[in-house]
Amino acid sequence: MYGRTIIFTLLASSLWSVIEAAVTSLNTKGVIRHFFKSSDNSGFIVEVFSDQDEAGKSLEVLKSVQSLKEQAMAKVTVIEGETR
């Protein structure tokens, strides 16, 4: 199994609609995704994949959240790793 956690802080709470449009909880073969709102302007997304190759194919959420960072609208931290 391989996991990715995306932790973000929005610089404007009005961006929640953008995040919610881009991120939905998911549980399909090979991918599990959960979206958590931890405060008015921060949250995190946890994705679990069957393996690293599957994670490499599923980058749409990561790209969406990172695009907010590139526009100086959010702070984003990404942590990835596999279970042992």
MOPAC internal coordinates of N, CA, C and O (Angstrom, degrees):
PM7 1SCF
backbone

  N    0.0000 0     0.00 0     0.00 0    0    0    0
  C    1.4421 1     0.00 0     0.00 0    1    0    0
  C    1.5233 1   109.26 1     0.00 0    2    1    0
  O    1.2310 1   121.85 1   -29.15 1    3    2    1
  N    1.3208 1   114.07 1   150.85 1    3    2    1
  C    1.4564 1   121.12 1  -178.29 1    5    3    2
  C    1.5240 1   107.49 1  -135.15 1    6    5    3
  O    1.2310 1   119.78 1   -43.09 1    7    6    5
  N    1.3151 1   118.03 1   136.91 1    7    6    5
  C    1.4592 1   121.13 1  -176.81 1    9    7    6
  C    1.5082 1   113.04 1  -125.28 1   10    9    7
  O    1.2310 1   121.84 1   -26.63 1   11   10    9
  N    1.3306 1   114.08 1   153.37 1   11   10    9
  C    1.4624 1   121.21 1   176.11 1   13   11   10
  C    1.5263 1   107.07 1  -137.11 1   14   13   11
  O    1.2310 1   120.82 1   -49.21 1   15   14   13
  N    1.3219 1   116.04 1   130.79 1   15   14   13
  C    1.4607 1   121.57 1   174.12 1   17   15   14
  C    1.5184 1   107.82 1  -119.58 1   18   17   15
  O    1.2310 1   120.93 1   -52.48 1   19   18   17
  N    1.3167 1   115.83 1   127.52 1   19   18   17
  C    1.4590 1   122.34 1   178.85 1   21   19   18
  C    1.5242 1   106.42 1  -113.40 1   22   21   19
  O    1.2310 1   120.36 1   -65.01 1   23   22   21
  N    1.3128 1   116.91 1   114.99 1   23   22   21
  C    1.4627 1   122.95 1  -179.23 1   25   23   22
  C    1.5278 1   107.03 1  -107.45 1   26   25   23
  O    1.2310 1   120.77 1   -48.58 1   27   26   25
  N    1.3272 1   116.13 1   131.42 1   27   26   25
  C    1.4652 1   118.01 1  -177.00 1   29   27   26
  C    1.5176 1   111.82 1  -140.35 1   30   29   27
  O    1.2310 1   121.85 1   -27.66 1   31   30   29
  N    1.3297 1   114.07 1   152.34 1   31   30   29
  C    1.4615 1   123.37 1   172.63 1   33   31   30
  C    1.5172 1   106.67 1  -125.91 1   34   33   31
  O    1.2310 1   120.52 1   -58.39 1   35   34   33
  N    1.3055 1   116.61 1   121.61 1   35   34   33
  C    1.4555 1   121.38 1   179.39 1   37   35   34
  C    1.5209 1   109.01 1   -84.58 1   38   37   35
  O    1.2310 1   120.19 1   -42.65 1   39   38   37
  N    1.3139 1   117.25 1   137.35 1   39   38   37
  C    1.4581 1   121.16 1   178.95 1   41   39   38
  C    1.5236 1   111.02 1   -82.68 1   42   41   39
  O    1.2310 1   120.62 1   169.24 1   43   42   41
  N    1.3313 1   116.42 1   -10.76 1   43   42   41
  C    1.4678 1   122.26 1   175.67 1   45   43   42
  C    1.5276 1   107.81 1  -143.06 1   46   45   43
  O    1.2310 1   120.30 1   -54.58 1   47   46   45
  N    1.3096 1   117.04 1   125.42 1   47   46   45
  C    1.4644 1   119.63 1  -177.75 1   49   47   46
  C    1.5245 1   112.16 1   -64.94 1   50   49   47
  O    1.2310 1   119.82 1   163.08 1   51   50   49
  N    1.3124 1   117.95 1   -16.92 1   51   50   49
  C    1.4671 1   120.96 1   177.21 1   53   51   50
  C    1.5309 1   112.27 1   -66.41 1   54   53   51
  O    1.2310 1   120.11 1   166.90 1   55   54   53
  N    1.3342 1   117.40 1   -13.10 1   55   54   53
  C    1.4701 1   120.79 1   179.55 1   57   55   54
  C    1.5219 1   113.33 1   -78.34 1   58   57   55
  O    1.2310 1   119.88 1   174.23 1   59   58   57
  N    1.3403 1   117.84 1    -5.77 1   59   58   57
  C    1.4683 1   119.44 1   178.96 1   61   59   58
  C    1.5175 1   111.89 1   -56.34 1   62   61   59
  O    1.2310 1   120.28 1   142.85 1   63   62   61
  N    1.3193 1   117.07 1   -37.15 1   63   62   61
  C    1.4680 1   118.94 1  -179.38 1   65   63   62
  C    1.5206 1   111.10 1   -63.25 1   66   65   63
  O    1.2310 1   120.22 1   144.92 1   67   66   65
  N    1.3204 1   117.19 1   -35.08 1   67   66   65
  C    1.4702 1   121.30 1   177.63 1   69   67   66
  C    1.5275 1   110.00 1   -67.22 1   70   69   67
  O    1.2310 1   120.32 1   134.01 1   71   70   69
  N    1.3312 1   117.00 1   -45.99 1   71   70   69
  C    1.4645 1   121.19 1   179.18 1   73   71   70
  C    1.5241 1   110.44 1   -62.45 1   74   73   71
  O    1.2310 1   120.39 1   132.51 1   75   74   73
  N    1.3208 1   116.85 1   -47.49 1   75   74   73
  C    1.4643 1   120.40 1  -178.39 1   77   75   74
  C    1.5221 1   112.28 1   -63.57 1   78   77   75
  O    1.2310 1   119.90 1   148.59 1   79   78   77
  N    1.3230 1   117.80 1   -31.41 1   79   78   77
  C    1.4648 1   121.19 1   176.98 1   81   79   78
  C    1.5216 1   111.34 1   -71.22 1   82   81   79
  O    1.2310 1   120.28 1   146.86 1   83   82   81
  N    1.3231 1   117.07 1   -33.14 1   83   82   81
  C    1.4624 1   121.33 1  -176.61 1   85   83   82
  C    1.5226 1   113.31 1   -86.86 1   86   85   83
  O    1.2310 1   120.60 1   155.14 1   87   86   85
  N    1.3349 1   116.46 1   -24.86 1   87   86   85
  C    1.4642 1   120.32 1  -172.38 1   89   87   86
  C    1.5224 1   110.00 1  -122.34 1   90   89   87
  O    1.2310 1   121.00 1   -55.53 1   91   90   89
  N    1.3028 1   115.69 1   124.47 1   91   90   89
  C    1.4618 1   121.01 1   172.52 1   93   91   90
  C    1.5207 1   107.87 1  -130.01 1   94   93   91
  O    1.2310 1   120.72 1   -28.99 1   95   94   93
  N    1.3090 1   116.23 1   151.01 1   95   94   93
  C    1.4602 1   119.23 1   174.99 1   97   95   94
  C    1.5119 1   107.88 1   -65.77 1   98   97   95
  O    1.2310 1   121.03 1   -32.09 1   99   98   97
  N    1.3169 1   115.63 1   147.91 1   99   98   97
  C    1.4579 1   120.71 1  -173.21 1  101   99   98
  C    1.5158 1   109.03 1  -148.06 1  102  101   99
  O    1.2310 1   120.43 1   -36.86 1  103  102  101
  N    1.3035 1   116.78 1   143.14 1  103  102  101
  C    1.4573 1   121.80 1   173.45 1  105  103  102
  C    1.5213 1   107.48 1  -148.08 1  106  105  103
  O    1.2310 1   121.09 1   -93.93 1  107  106  105
  N    1.3264 1   115.52 1    86.07 1  107  106  105
  C    1.4556 1   121.40 1   178.41 1  109  107  106
  C    1.5110 1   108.07 1  -122.67 1  110  109  107
  O    1.2310 1   120.60 1    -2.85 1  111  110  109
  N    1.3097 1   116.45 1   177.15 1  111  110  109
  C    1.4618 1   118.78 1  -179.05 1  113  111  110
  C    1.5244 1   111.20 1   -60.33 1  114  113  111
  O    1.2310 1   120.93 1   -57.75 1  115  114  113
  N    1.2991 1   115.83 1   122.25 1  115  114  113
  C    1.4505 1   121.62 1   176.55 1  117  115  114
  C    1.5167 1   115.99 1    88.32 1  118  117  115
  O    1.2310 1   119.50 1   167.50 1  119  118  117
  N    1.3619 1   118.56 1   -12.50 1  119  118  117
  C    1.4656 1   120.12 1  -177.72 1  121  119  118
  C    1.5307 1   110.49 1  -141.24 1  122  121  119
  O    1.2310 1   121.14 1   -49.89 1  123  122  121
  N    1.3258 1   115.42 1   130.11 1  123  122  121
  C    1.4597 1   121.99 1   171.78 1  125  123  122
  C    1.5184 1   106.46 1  -125.13 1  126  125  123
  O    1.2310 1   120.34 1   -49.79 1  127  126  125
  N    1.3437 1   116.96 1   130.21 1  127  126  125
  C    1.4629 1   120.74 1  -178.78 1  129  127  126
  C    1.5297 1   109.27 1  -134.06 1  130  129  127
  O    1.2310 1   121.04 1   -46.36 1  131  130  129
  N    1.3172 1   115.61 1   133.64 1  131  130  129
  C    1.4589 1   121.64 1   175.29 1  133  131  130
  C    1.5227 1   108.89 1  -129.78 1  134  133  131
  O    1.2310 1   121.06 1   -39.14 1  135  134  133
  N    1.3150 1   115.59 1   140.86 1  135  134  133
  C    1.4525 1   123.84 1  -177.07 1  137  135  134
  C    1.5282 1   107.91 1  -117.57 1  138  137  135
  O    1.2310 1   120.33 1   -52.36 1  139  138  137
  N    1.3328 1   116.98 1   127.64 1  139  138  137
  C    1.4610 1   122.47 1  -177.15 1  141  139  138
  C    1.5263 1   110.19 1  -126.11 1  142  141  139
  O    1.2310 1   120.73 1   -45.97 1  143  142  141
  N    1.3103 1   116.21 1   134.03 1  143  142  141
  C    1.4625 1   122.37 1   173.54 1  145  143  142
  C    1.5231 1   105.95 1  -102.06 1  146  145  143
  O    1.2310 1   119.95 1   -65.85 1  147  146  145
  N    1.3331 1   117.71 1   114.15 1  147  146  145
  C    1.4640 1   120.51 1  -174.84 1  149  147  146
  C    1.5254 1   113.51 1   -96.70 1  150  149  147
  O    1.2310 1   119.66 1   161.17 1  151  150  149
  N    1.3280 1   118.25 1   -18.83 1  151  150  149
  C    1.4644 1   122.32 1   174.92 1  153  151  150
  C    1.5212 1   107.83 1  -159.30 1  154  153  151
  O    1.2310 1   120.41 1     5.39 1  155  154  153
  N    1.3160 1   116.82 1  -174.61 1  155  154  153
  C    1.4649 1   120.28 1  -178.19 1  157  155  154
  C    1.5262 1   113.54 1   -61.70 1  158  157  155
  O    1.2310 1   120.48 1   152.41 1  159  158  157
  N    1.3240 1   116.69 1   -27.59 1  159  158  157
  C    1.4652 1   118.18 1  -177.91 1  161  159  158
  C    1.5245 1   113.77 1  -132.40 1  162  161  159
  O    1.2310 1   119.84 1  -159.36 1  163  162  161
  N    1.3349 1   117.91 1    20.64 1  163  162  161
  C    1.4663 1   118.55 1   177.29 1  165  163  162
  C    1.5231 1   110.72 1  -145.59 1  166  165  163
  O    1.2310 1   122.06 1   -20.85 1  167  166  165
  N    1.3103 1   113.66 1   159.15 1  167  166  165
  C    1.4514 1   119.93 1   179.65 1  169  167  166
  C    1.5109 1   110.58 1  -170.05 1  170  169  167
  O    1.2310 1   121.26 1     4.65 1  171  170  169
  N    1.3252 1   115.20 1  -175.35 1  171  170  169
  C    1.4567 1   119.25 1   177.13 1  173  171  170
  C    1.5149 1   109.89 1  -151.76 1  174  173  171
  O    1.2310 1   121.64 1   -23.48 1  175  174  173
  N    1.3215 1   114.46 1   156.52 1  175  174  173
  C    1.4507 1   123.42 1  -179.68 1  177  175  174
  C    1.5192 1   106.56 1  -123.77 1  178  177  175
  O    1.2310 1   120.57 1   -49.65 1  179  178  177
  N    1.3250 1   116.51 1   130.35 1  179  178  177
  C    1.4565 1   121.78 1   177.83 1  181  179  178
  C    1.5238 1   107.43 1  -114.65 1  182  181  179
  O    1.2310 1   120.96 1   -55.19 1  183  182  181
  N    1.3250 1   115.77 1   124.81 1  183  182  181
  C    1.4605 1   121.33 1   177.37 1  185  183  182
  C    1.5232 1   108.52 1  -121.72 1  186  185  183
  O    1.2310 1   120.61 1   -45.46 1  187  186  185
  N    1.3222 1   116.44 1   134.54 1  187  186  185
  C    1.4621 1   121.90 1   177.51 1  189  187  186
  C    1.5239 1   107.34 1  -122.67 1  190  189  187
  O    1.2310 1   121.20 1   -51.27 1  191  190  189
  N    1.3209 1   115.30 1   128.73 1  191  190  189
  C    1.4610 1   122.39 1  -176.74 1  193  191  190
  C    1.5214 1   109.85 1  -119.13 1  194  193  191
  O    1.2310 1   120.88 1   -20.30 1  195  194  193
  N    1.3127 1   115.92 1   159.70 1  195  194  193
  C    1.4659 1   119.96 1   178.70 1  197  195  194
  C    1.5329 1   111.06 1   -66.70 1  198  197  195
  O    1.2310 1   120.28 1   146.10 1  199  198  197
  N    1.3392 1   117.08 1   -33.90 1  199  198  197
  C    1.4647 1   120.96 1   177.99 1  201  199  198
  C    1.5313 1   109.51 1  -160.47 1  202  201  199
  O    1.2310 1   120.52 1    -3.50 1  203  202  201
  N    1.3104 1   116.60 1   176.50 1  203  202  201
  C    1.4621 1   122.31 1  -177.20 1  205  203  202
  C    1.5292 1   111.49 1   -65.63 1  206  205  203
  O    1.2310 1   119.96 1   145.80 1  207  206  205
  N    1.3073 1   117.68 1   -34.20 1  207  206  205
  C    1.4664 1   120.46 1   178.44 1  209  207  206
  C    1.5215 1   111.06 1   -62.54 1  210  209  207
  O    1.2310 1   120.75 1   137.95 1  211  210  209
  N    1.3301 1   116.17 1   -42.05 1  211  210  209
  C    1.4677 1   120.89 1   177.85 1  213  211  210
  C    1.5236 1   110.53 1   -63.53 1  214  213  211
  O    1.2310 1   120.22 1   141.24 1  215  214  213
  N    1.3348 1   117.18 1   -38.76 1  215  214  213
  C    1.4669 1   121.38 1   177.52 1  217  215  214
  C    1.5274 1   110.52 1   -63.00 1  218  217  215
  O    1.2310 1   120.64 1   141.12 1  219  218  217
  N    1.3167 1   116.38 1   -38.88 1  219  218  217
  C    1.4598 1   120.86 1   179.03 1  221  219  218
  C    1.5167 1   113.31 1   -66.53 1  222  221  219
  O    1.2310 1   120.38 1   155.94 1  223  222  221
  N    1.3205 1   116.88 1   -24.06 1  223  222  221
  C    1.4633 1   121.30 1   178.49 1  225  223  222
  C    1.5271 1   111.99 1   -85.96 1  226  225  223
  O    1.2310 1   120.26 1   162.36 1  227  226  225
  N    1.3165 1   117.11 1   -17.64 1  227  226  225
  C    1.4620 1   121.69 1  -175.22 1  229  227  226
  C    1.5287 1   110.04 1  -112.89 1  230  229  227
  O    1.2310 1   120.98 1  -100.31 1  231  230  229
  N    1.3158 1   115.74 1    79.69 1  231  230  229
  C    1.4638 1   121.15 1  -175.37 1  233  231  230
  C    1.5234 1   113.51 1  -113.41 1  234  233  231
  O    1.2310 1   119.90 1  -177.96 1  235  234  233
  N    1.3404 1   117.79 1     2.04 1  235  234  233
  C    1.4647 1   119.51 1  -173.42 1  237  235  234
  C    1.5311 1   113.08 1   -61.63 1  238  237  235
  O    1.2310 1   119.52 1   138.69 1  239  238  237
  N    1.3211 1   118.53 1   -41.31 1  239  238  237
  C    1.4673 1   120.93 1   179.64 1  241  239  238
  C    1.5236 1   110.21 1   -68.42 1  242  241  239
  O    1.2310 1   120.52 1   135.25 1  243  242  241
  N    1.3165 1   116.62 1   -44.75 1  243  242  241
  C    1.4588 1   121.05 1   178.75 1  245  243  242
  C    1.5303 1   110.47 1   -58.65 1  246  245  243
  O    1.2310 1   119.95 1   134.36 1  247  246  245
  N    1.3161 1   117.71 1   -45.64 1  247  246  245
  C    1.4635 1   121.13 1   179.41 1  249  247  246
  C    1.5262 1   111.42 1   -63.50 1  250  249  247
  O    1.2310 1   120.37 1   140.46 1  251  250  249
  N    1.3251 1   116.91 1   -39.54 1  251  250  249
  C    1.4699 1   120.48 1  -179.87 1  253  251  250
  C    1.5185 1   111.55 1   -62.89 1  254  253  251
  O    1.2310 1   120.57 1   133.09 1  255  254  253
  N    1.3260 1   116.52 1   -46.91 1  255  254  253
  C    1.4630 1   120.27 1  -178.50 1  257  255  254
  C    1.5269 1   110.34 1   -69.58 1  258  257  255
  O    1.2310 1   120.36 1   139.69 1  259  258  257
  N    1.3244 1   116.92 1   -40.31 1  259  258  257
  C    1.4645 1   118.98 1   179.17 1  261  259  258
  C    1.5246 1   112.22 1   -66.92 1  262  261  259
  O    1.2310 1   119.76 1   153.02 1  263  262  261
  N    1.3283 1   118.06 1   -26.98 1  263  262  261
  C    1.4667 1   119.67 1   177.64 1  265  263  262
  C    1.5273 1   110.51 1   -65.80 1  266  265  263
  O    1.2310 1   120.12 1   148.77 1  267  266  265
  N    1.3294 1   117.38 1   -31.23 1  267  266  265
  C    1.4641 1   119.93 1   174.96 1  269  267  266
  C    1.5229 1   110.78 1   -66.54 1  270  269  267
  O    1.2310 1   120.95 1   142.33 1  271  270  269
  N    1.3431 1   115.80 1   -37.67 1  271  270  269
  C    1.4645 1   119.90 1   177.71 1  273  271  270
  C    1.5278 1   110.40 1   -63.80 1  274  273  271
  O    1.2310 1   120.57 1   137.49 1  275  274  273
  N    1.3220 1   116.52 1   -42.51 1  275  274  273
  C    1.4553 1   120.90 1  -179.00 1  277  275  274
  C    1.5192 1   111.76 1   -63.20 1  278  277  275
  O    1.2310 1   120.43 1   153.24 1  279  278  277
  N    1.3282 1   116.78 1   -26.76 1  279  278  277
  C    1.4558 1   121.27 1   179.28 1  281  279  278
  C    1.5290 1   111.29 1   -92.10 1  282  281  279
  O    1.2310 1   120.07 1  -169.56 1  283  282  281
  N    1.3390 1   117.48 1    10.44 1  283  282  281
  C    1.4668 1   124.15 1   179.47 1  285  283  282
  C    1.5239 1   111.90 1    60.83 1  286  285  283
  O    1.2310 1   120.47 1  -146.94 1  287  286  285
  N    1.3273 1   116.71 1    33.06 1  287  286  285
  C    1.4510 1   121.36 1   179.02 1  289  287  286
  C    1.5182 1   113.11 1  -106.71 1  290  289  287
  O    1.2310 1   120.51 1   174.03 1  291  290  289
  N    1.3368 1   116.62 1    -5.97 1  291  290  289
  C    1.4603 1   119.49 1  -177.94 1  293  291  290
  C    1.5192 1   110.41 1  -157.90 1  294  293  291
  O    1.2310 1   121.40 1   -23.34 1  295  294  293
  N    1.3255 1   114.93 1   156.66 1  295  294  293
  C    1.4608 1   121.55 1   170.30 1  297  295  294
  C    1.5167 1   105.36 1  -104.97 1  298  297  295
  O    1.2310 1   120.08 1   -48.23 1  299  298  297
  N    1.3236 1   117.45 1   131.77 1  299  298  297
  C    1.4539 1   121.64 1  -173.64 1  301  299  298
  C    1.5253 1   110.17 1  -131.38 1  302  301  299
  O    1.2310 1   120.70 1   -47.23 1  303  302  301
  N    1.3368 1   116.26 1   132.77 1  303  302  301
  C    1.4547 1   122.40 1   173.36 1  305  303  302
  C    1.5158 1   108.16 1  -124.53 1  306  305  303
  O    1.2310 1   120.41 1   -44.76 1  307  306  305
  N    1.3202 1   116.82 1   135.24 1  307  306  305
  C    1.4641 1   121.72 1  -179.81 1  309  307  306
  C    1.5073 1   109.17 1  -121.27 1  310  309  307
  O    1.2310 1   120.97 1   -49.37 1  311  310  309
  N    1.3315 1   115.75 1   130.63 1  311  310  309
  C    1.4657 1   122.00 1   177.14 1  313  311  310
  C    1.5115 1   107.06 1  -124.12 1  314  313  311
  O    1.2310 1   120.14 1   -49.36 1  315  314  313
  N    1.3426 1   117.33 1   130.64 1  315  314  313
  C    1.4555 1   121.32 1   179.14 1  317  315  314
  C    1.5174 1   110.23 1  -132.60 1  318  317  315
  O    1.2310 1   121.28 1   -26.17 1  319  318  317
  N    1.3168 1   115.16 1   153.83 1  319  318  317
  C    1.4561 1   118.96 1   175.99 1  321  319  318
  C    1.5141 1   112.19 1   177.49 1  322  321  319
  O    1.2310 1   120.98 1    -9.17 1  323  322  321
  N    1.3184 1   115.73 1   170.83 1  323  322  321
  C    1.4589 1   120.91 1  -179.77 1  325  323  322
  C    1.5244 1   110.58 1  -115.92 1  326  325  323
  O    1.2310 1   121.34 1   -23.21 1  327  326  325
  N    1.3226 1   115.05 1   156.79 1  327  326  325
  C    1.4594 1   119.77 1   178.04 1  329  327  326
  C    1.5144 1   109.76 1   -81.22 1  330  329  327
  O    1.2310 1   120.97 1   -26.79 1  331  330  329
  N    1.2634 1   115.75 1   153.21 1  331  330  329
  C    1.4687 1   121.60 1   179.30 1  333  331  330
  C    1.4858 1   109.37 1  -124.48 1  334  333  331
  O    1.2310 1   120.10 1   180.00 1  335  334  333

